[in-house]
């Protein structure tokens, strides 16, 4: 056959298929196979039975093949069949094989002629077969039968495409000779996934059923409707032969006689028939396997490398060994402690590149979320002035005060300090939640021991909750300490004497800070109308006085600049269809913010980004909108109280004093709260896990029960060991393969644009040598690039033409450049030209 060096390849691939099918990975390895595709009654089953030499496939009306049949043919001295789902059972009666296929099909699909993509694996050993691996797919049908669903055609096409779309799958397109070849469903499907024709082999069946006086010679010679790999014709048994139990050996002899006796096929008889198809398929499959071996080996090596460490841990594993349980308990607790500390303190190994977690998230809580919550508690300028003016008036009562009362300062300061309790308690809650999340993440490595994991989480979480109350008490104590004594002698406090001077300096510093950049980044303007282009992303720059956005981060083309005066921020509910998180900026005086829009809706990818931008806007003086604030404004606007110049000076003085003192308090709180949480919560939990967790686990109950592994873990261990061993065997098998073989070069490209047309595949009776040749009604001239048709049999018989190849021209005409021309030997009755 010219490829004997690779003859052992297909049995090795069959062994690989069985090895990986047993562990449920056959579909992932994409092993090289031949898929048999064709319409109903195209003769697919007969072709397969001719390969085996036995009747073993179900027959009947409707769809006979309702599940893919993976047929592995192996040359052997004896003859029997095996199913993968009946491992170890040998079938010597092929009627039982048919019954088993029908029973296994009904078991999965039921008896309503439904289909399923789950394959049936059948291996046939016989001295009469070559080594082939084929997949018989359901025949393409257009009309549902019986209880079949109305979309049965689409279901079958989808199933076929699942197999033939793989680059490693060779396609055997079976088409009857008595149908319109150009409209062949099998060839159309093949061209959809193999437009270059690199892995499609055409098979023409039912040549003996063509109309009298017609033949498919031009098709079989690959001159009419060509394929790159050409066609092979076969003659199967008729239904009468099958009903009469005609022996397949006799059918193959009849097939051979048909080709030798037919005037249109005698010269290519050696290139036709089931034996020739077996040889061609075997040759193509071995070449294809050889080509895919390097990538296949790399894939197996990658899988083996990924399982090496885990398989080494499981090797020699004894689940019921008490010493092993004690040792593993110590190791698990130690590993849990190390993982927890690494997640809190940070580590260079196993870095999460997707999201923040553990210590990084707590750091963000301390330095972004907590300061943001503190600033949210601050009053805006108008509300602060209003409260101070009321405090001054209420302190003076009926009298008109001459001096600025320090009691107003103290009352406003205490009110502002009390507001700090809420963000401080919220900071503790956020840290606790992150600690619990970290404990759960670290306990994932204990999932193979469910009771140990459950008990560990319970003990550590209970300790965290116990420390929570202590941390909150300490945080509230810090706030109460600030309320207990207002220290106006603090070195950073400006004092009454400097308050007025500080006011003017503040105004100057604010004017000089106008160009200070607070934040830059990408935001999406969400409320641009679709007519104007819809939502767009811009580069935003926030300063102390304005919010500007540019076309890109080069900041060359400014789109707009928005002053921050009278602006506030409010949340916008996330829309059902949007994946972004939105907040909006609006003007408190009901003016348009951006062109004709009353609000400017800005969108971020995550809620953390939204909170970060809100924090930056707060630094620039853009406060969040509060319903209570809006209500108070609407109620107090009716009280148009007048503020005389003397009162205005007092308000301004106390406002500067409050700002100065609250800056000291905020600075102290921002520093002490993270330190308090770190000492009472985080460090304490780490010390507890290191020193006391193991003792708590020992006192919790039976240690052996804690180390009982889950059923899933036992299955996982067995699966890893079996998979690891199968991968090692597969690589050993591939390593023994020699790739120094004789290969068949790929045929040159042909024009296959005819696939999908309406041209038929039959030709007219042979014309006389002198008469011009005519096409039949379904025939058209050969496409460009195809060689001219051969001479008809002359006086010396059909073997006057060259029979070296069915694609070789039989006349010395010049062939197109894409197909090399070959001059046949001169006829004995003609004299060679000088």
DAFENZI-V384310 format. One record per helix or strand of 2 or more residues. SS is the DSSP state (hx for helix, st for strand). FROM is the first residue (numbers start at 1). TO is the last residue. If there is no record, write none. Layout:
# DAFENZI-V384310
SS | FROM | TO
SS | FROM | TO
This chain:
# DAFENZI-V384310
hx | 4 | 21
hx | 26 | 29
st | 33 | 39
hx | 44 | 52
st | 67 | 75
st | 80 | 83
hx | 84 | 86
hx | 94 | 109
st | 116 | 126
st | 132 | 136
hx | 152 | 164
st | 169 | 176
hx | 181 | 183
hx | 185 | 193
st | 200 | 205
hx | 207 | 209
hx | 217 | 220
st | 231 | 233
hx | 239 | 243
hx | 248 | 261
hx | 266 | 271
hx | 274 | 314
hx | 322 | 345
hx | 359 | 376
hx | 381 | 396
hx | 406 | 418
hx | 420 | 446
hx | 450 | 484
hx | 495 | 515
st | 517 | 525
hx | 530 | 532
st | 536 | 543
st | 546 | 550
st | 558 | 563
st | 567 | 572
st | 581 | 587
st | 599 | 604
hx | 607 | 619
st | 623 | 624
hx | 627 | 636
hx | 645 | 691
hx | 693 | 700
hx | 703 | 706
hx | 711 | 735
hx | 798 | 800
